[in-house]
Amino acid sequence: MMRWILVLVFLCGGAAHAQDPVVRLKLSTWLPPAHQVNVALKAWADDIEKDSGGSIKYTLFTAEQLGKAFDHYDIARDAIADFGLVNPGYQPGRFPIVAAGELPFLIGNGKGGSAAMDAWYRKYAPQEMKDVHECLAIALEPGTWSGRKRIVLPEDVRGLKVRPANATIGNFVTLLGGTNVQASAPEAREVLERGVADEVTFTLGSLVLFGMDKVTKYHPDMPFYSVTMVWVMNKAKYEALSPSQRTVMDNHCNPEWAEKIGSPFADFEQAGRVKLAAMPGHDVYKLTPDQTAAWRKAAEPLKTQWASHVKGADPEVVYSELVAALKQRGALAE
């Protein structure tokens, strides 16, 4: 009898999927096609298509095909795409809560860091990104400085022109006496080649992927900062899904999937750091404990700056919740 009940449940579930209208989603990122985040998002979307019985299909648009990196929140909000990969740090002041994930020496790795970011930000996303349906958040493997000058101490940044990875690092550059050169990741190599920037803050594996190994030499090997990204969906598109399709989507928007999407990139970056260190003409060097301590001390004012911009929530509670989430998943920087 139990066997026939299970068969009946399976057939009914299949019939429910079969009755769902086919939905075609446009997914948009600004990363190059071979980037591991794109590869992971494709696997994510393939699993959604399978679990929806083929009723949710997708096309992945990469490399800014549907719009500039800075515009991906608005691209999803305005239905230019159904999903957009948002780097909140590209729009200073617009998303102050999630910017906590950009603070230096906080996120220690991109695997547990992605699961922690998603679990933590899920509480605040409806307030801060209310124009879209937030699916998940990830944290990238920590990045560092790269350029033509050997940077060892914070004072070495004074007078340099730096392309920062996000708004928080931009504030740090200003604090240290440098000048910011605003450029998205796809534009970073060009500003280095033209001499508009002397340094970039970047992850070392992606430095090679974006071709910046051709125009940089020195790279301090320290887990300096992370970049947070949020995968958001057009709200009307989400609400138009059938109940069973929304269930499938919800089952793919959680900390487990955030870690699945962040992990391949973390592995890629770790391998890339080793690869870059072995390349002729590159110096990937360790800092002493005293030098690292000097960087940590220099970065302390950034937390106060971040807290001053948080609205509608207690910044101390917000920060302590993020630290707890990172500790729980072994992703707090040491």
C-alpha positions as CSV (number, residue, x, y, z in Angstrom):
1,M,0.0,0.0,0.0
2,M,2.8,2.4,0.9
3,R,4.4,1.9,-2.4
4,W,1.2,2.9,-4.3
5,I,0.9,6.0,-2.1
6,L,4.4,7.0,-3.0
7,V,3.7,6.5,-6.7
8,L,0.6,8.5,-6.4
9,V,2.4,11.4,-4.7
10,F,5.1,11.3,-7.3
11,L,2.6,11.4,-10.2
12,C,0.6,14.2,-8.6
13,G,3.7,16.2,-8.0
14,G,4.8,15.6,-11.6
15,A,1.4,16.7,-12.8
16,A,1.6,19.9,-10.8
17,H,4.9,20.8,-12.4
18,A,3.5,19.8,-15.9
19,Q,0.6,22.3,-15.4
20,D,2.9,25.1,-14.5
21,P,3.5,27.6,-17.3
22,V,7.0,27.7,-18.7
23,V,8.9,30.7,-17.3
24,R,12.0,32.0,-19.0
25,L,14.4,33.9,-16.8
26,K,17.1,36.3,-17.9
27,L,20.1,36.1,-15.4
28,S,22.6,39.0,-15.6
29,T,26.1,39.3,-14.3
30,W,29.0,41.6,-15.1
31,L,31.7,39.0,-14.6
32,P,33.5,37.4,-17.6
33,P,32.0,34.2,-18.9
34,A,34.7,31.9,-17.4
35,H,34.4,33.4,-13.9
36,Q,33.7,30.7,-11.3
37,V,30.7,32.7,-9.9
38,N,29.1,32.4,-13.4
39,V,29.9,28.7,-13.5
40,A,28.3,28.2,-10.1
41,L,25.2,30.3,-11.0
42,K,24.7,28.2,-14.1
43,A,24.8,25.0,-11.9
44,W,22.3,26.7,-9.6
45,A,19.9,27.6,-12.5
46,D,20.3,24.1,-14.0
47,D,19.2,22.6,-10.6
48,I,16.2,24.9,-10.6
49,E,15.2,23.8,-14.1
50,K,15.4,20.2,-13.0
51,D,13.5,20.6,-9.8
52,S,10.8,22.6,-11.5
53,G,10.2,19.8,-14.0
54,G,11.5,22.0,-16.8
55,S,9.0,24.8,-16.2
56,I,11.7,27.3,-15.2
57,K,14.2,27.9,-17.9
58,Y,17.0,30.5,-18.1
59,T,19.5,32.3,-20.2
60,L,22.7,33.6,-18.4
61,F,24.0,36.9,-19.7
62,T,27.6,37.7,-18.6
63,A,30.2,40.4,-19.1
64,E,27.9,43.3,-18.8
65,Q,25.8,42.3,-21.8
66,L,22.6,43.7,-20.2
67,G,24.2,46.6,-18.4
68,K,27.2,48.0,-16.5
69,A,28.3,46.4,-13.2
70,F,27.3,49.4,-11.2
71,D,23.7,49.1,-12.5
72,H,22.7,45.5,-11.6
73,Y,20.4,46.3,-8.8
74,D,18.4,48.6,-11.0
75,I,18.6,46.1,-13.9
76,A,16.7,43.6,-11.7
77,R,14.4,46.2,-10.2
78,D,13.4,47.5,-13.6
79,A,13.0,44.1,-15.2
80,I,15.8,44.6,-17.8
81,A,16.8,41.2,-16.3
82,D,15.0,38.9,-14.0
83,F,18.1,38.3,-11.8
84,G,21.0,40.7,-11.3
85,L,24.3,40.2,-9.5
86,V,24.7,43.2,-7.2
87,N,28.0,44.4,-5.8
88,P,26.7,46.8,-3.2
89,G,30.1,48.4,-2.8
90,Y,29.8,49.9,-6.2
91,Q,27.1,52.3,-5.0
92,P,28.5,54.0,-1.8
93,G,25.8,54.8,0.8
94,R,22.9,53.0,-1.0
95,F,23.1,49.8,1.0
96,P,24.9,50.6,4.3
97,I,23.9,47.5,6.3
98,V,25.3,44.9,3.9
99,A,28.5,47.0,3.7
100,A,29.5,45.5,7.0
101,G,30.8,42.6,5.0
102,E,33.3,44.8,3.3
103,L,35.1,45.8,6.6
104,P,38.8,44.8,6.5
105,F,40.0,41.7,8.5
106,L,36.5,40.5,9.1
107,I,35.7,37.7,6.6
108,G,38.4,35.0,6.6
109,N,37.3,32.8,3.7
110,G,34.7,32.7,0.9
111,K,33.1,29.3,1.7
112,G,31.8,29.6,5.2
113,G,31.8,33.4,4.6
114,S,29.1,33.1,1.9
115,A,26.9,30.9,4.1
116,A,27.3,33.3,7.0
117,M,26.6,36.4,4.9
118,D,23.5,34.9,3.5
119,A,22.1,33.7,6.9
120,W,22.9,37.1,8.4
121,Y,21.7,39.4,5.6
122,R,18.4,37.6,5.1
123,K,17.0,39.5,8.1
124,Y,18.0,42.9,6.7
125,A,17.5,42.5,3.0
126,P,13.7,43.2,3.0
127,Q,14.5,46.6,4.6
128,E,17.6,47.5,2.5
129,M,16.7,46.0,-0.9
130,K,13.0,46.4,-0.7
131,D,12.6,47.0,-4.5
132,V,13.6,43.5,-5.4
133,H,13.3,39.9,-4.1
134,E,16.6,39.0,-2.4
135,C,17.6,35.4,-3.2
136,L,21.0,35.0,-1.6
137,A,24.2,36.8,-0.6
138,I,27.8,35.6,-0.9
139,A,31.2,36.8,0.3
140,L,34.2,36.4,-2.0
141,E,37.5,35.0,-1.0
142,P,39.6,37.9,0.6
143,G,41.6,40.2,-1.6
144,T,44.6,42.3,-1.2
145,W,46.7,45.1,-2.9
146,S,48.3,44.7,-6.3
147,G,50.4,47.1,-8.3
148,R,53.8,48.4,-9.3
149,K,54.9,49.4,-5.8
150,R,55.8,47.1,-2.9
151,I,53.3,48.0,-0.2
152,V,54.2,46.9,3.4
153,L,52.7,49.4,5.8
154,P,49.6,51.6,5.7
155,E,51.7,54.8,5.1
156,D,52.9,53.3,1.8
157,V,49.5,54.1,0.3
158,R,50.0,57.9,0.8
159,G,50.1,59.6,-2.6
160,L,49.0,56.6,-4.6
161,K,46.1,56.4,-7.0
162,V,44.1,53.3,-6.2
163,R,41.2,51.5,-7.8
164,P,39.3,50.3,-4.7
165,A,37.2,47.1,-4.7
166,N,34.3,48.7,-2.9
167,A,33.2,51.9,-1.1
168,T,34.6,50.8,2.2
169,I,38.1,50.2,0.8
170,G,37.7,53.5,-1.0
171,N,37.2,55.2,2.4
172,F,40.3,53.4,3.6
173,V,42.4,54.7,0.7
174,T,41.3,58.3,1.5
175,L,42.0,57.7,5.2
176,L,45.6,56.7,4.2
177,G,46.2,59.7,2.0
178,G,45.7,58.0,-1.4
179,T,43.4,59.0,-4.2
180,N,40.5,56.8,-5.4
181,V,40.0,55.8,-9.1
182,Q,36.5,54.5,-9.5
183,A,36.4,51.5,-11.9
184,S,34.4,48.3,-12.0
185,A,36.3,45.0,-12.1
186,P,36.1,44.7,-15.9
187,E,37.5,48.2,-16.2
188,A,40.4,47.8,-13.7
189,R,43.1,46.6,-16.1
190,E,42.5,49.6,-18.4
191,V,43.0,52.2,-15.6
192,L,46.3,50.4,-14.6
193,E,47.5,50.3,-18.2
194,R,46.8,53.9,-18.8
195,G,48.5,54.9,-15.6
196,V,45.3,56.4,-14.2
197,A,45.7,54.0,-11.2
198,D,48.9,52.8,-9.5
199,E,47.3,50.0,-7.5
200,V,44.2,47.9,-7.4
201,T,42.6,46.0,-4.6
202,F,41.7,42.6,-6.1
203,T,41.7,38.9,-5.4
204,L,44.8,37.2,-6.8
205,G,43.2,34.5,-8.9
206,S,40.9,37.0,-10.6
207,L,43.8,39.3,-11.1
208,V,45.1,36.8,-13.6
209,L,41.6,36.1,-15.0
210,F,41.1,39.8,-15.7
211,G,44.6,40.1,-17.3
212,M,46.0,42.4,-14.6
213,D,49.0,40.2,-14.0
214,K,50.4,41.9,-17.1
215,V,50.4,45.3,-15.4
216,T,51.2,44.5,-11.7
217,K,54.1,43.0,-9.9
218,Y,53.8,43.3,-6.1
219,H,51.1,41.6,-4.0
220,P,51.1,41.4,-0.1
221,D,49.7,38.0,0.8
222,M,47.2,39.0,3.5
223,P,43.4,38.4,3.8
224,F,42.8,42.1,3.7
225,Y,39.1,42.5,2.7
226,S,36.1,40.8,1.2
227,V,33.6,41.7,-1.5
228,T,30.0,41.0,-0.8
229,M,27.5,40.3,-3.6
230,V,23.8,39.8,-3.5
231,W,21.8,37.8,-6.1
232,V,18.5,39.6,-6.5
233,M,15.3,38.8,-8.5
234,N,12.7,41.1,-10.0
235,K,9.9,41.2,-7.4
236,A,7.0,41.0,-9.9
237,K,8.7,38.1,-11.7
238,Y,9.0,36.2,-8.4
239,E,5.4,36.9,-7.4
240,A,4.2,35.8,-10.8
241,L,5.6,32.3,-10.3
242,S,3.2,29.5,-9.5
243,P,3.2,28.3,-5.9
244,S,5.2,25.2,-6.8
245,Q,7.7,27.3,-8.8
246,R,8.1,29.7,-5.8
247,T,8.8,26.7,-3.6
248,V,11.5,25.6,-6.0
249,M,13.0,29.1,-6.1
250,D,12.9,29.4,-2.3
251,N,14.7,26.1,-1.9
252,H,17.5,27.5,-4.0
253,C,17.7,30.8,-2.1
254,N,19.3,29.9,1.2
255,P,22.7,29.7,3.0
256,E,23.4,26.2,1.7
257,W,23.2,27.4,-1.9
258,A,25.1,30.6,-1.0
259,E,28.0,28.4,0.1
260,K,27.7,26.2,-3.1
261,I,28.0,29.4,-5.2
262,G,30.8,30.9,-3.2
263,S,32.9,27.8,-2.8
264,P,34.2,27.2,-6.4
265,F,35.3,30.8,-6.5
266,A,37.1,30.4,-3.2
267,D,38.9,27.3,-4.5
268,F,39.8,29.2,-7.7
269,E,41.2,32.1,-5.8
270,Q,43.3,29.9,-3.5
271,A,44.8,28.1,-6.5
272,G,45.3,31.5,-8.3
273,R,47.3,32.9,-5.4
274,V,49.7,29.9,-5.7
275,K,49.8,30.3,-9.5
276,L,50.6,34.0,-9.4
277,A,53.4,33.4,-6.8
278,A,55.1,31.0,-9.2
279,M,54.9,33.4,-12.2
280,P,58.1,35.2,-13.3
281,G,58.1,38.8,-12.4
282,H,55.6,38.6,-9.5
283,D,56.3,39.1,-5.8
284,V,53.7,37.6,-3.5
285,Y,55.1,38.3,-0.1
286,K,54.1,37.7,3.5
287,L,53.9,40.5,6.1
288,T,55.3,40.3,9.6
289,P,52.9,40.1,12.6
290,D,53.9,43.7,13.4
291,Q,53.1,44.9,9.9
292,T,49.8,43.1,9.9
293,A,48.9,44.7,13.3
294,A,49.7,48.1,11.8
295,W,47.1,47.5,9.0
296,R,44.5,46.3,11.5
297,K,45.0,49.4,13.7
298,A,44.8,51.7,10.6
299,A,41.5,50.1,9.6
300,E,39.8,50.5,12.9
301,P,38.1,53.9,12.1
302,L,36.3,52.2,9.2
303,K,33.9,50.4,11.5
304,T,32.9,53.7,13.1
305,Q,32.4,55.2,9.7
306,W,30.2,52.3,8.6
307,A,28.1,52.4,11.8
308,S,27.4,56.1,11.3
309,H,25.6,55.3,8.0
310,V,23.4,52.5,9.2
311,K,19.7,53.5,9.5
312,G,16.8,51.7,10.9
313,A,18.9,49.2,12.9
314,D,21.4,49.2,15.8
315,P,24.8,49.0,14.1
316,E,26.3,47.3,17.1
317,V,23.7,44.6,17.0
318,V,24.0,44.3,13.2
319,Y,27.8,43.9,13.5
320,S,27.7,41.4,16.4
321,E,25.2,39.3,14.5
322,L,27.5,39.1,11.5
323,V,30.5,38.2,13.7
324,A,28.5,35.4,15.3
325,A,27.4,34.1,11.9
326,L,31.0,34.0,10.7
327,K,32.2,32.3,13.9
328,Q,29.5,29.7,13.6
329,R,30.8,28.8,10.1
330,G,34.5,29.1,10.8
331,A,34.8,32.1,8.6
332,L,35.9,34.9,11.0
333,A,39.3,36.3,10.0
334,E,42.0,35.6,12.6
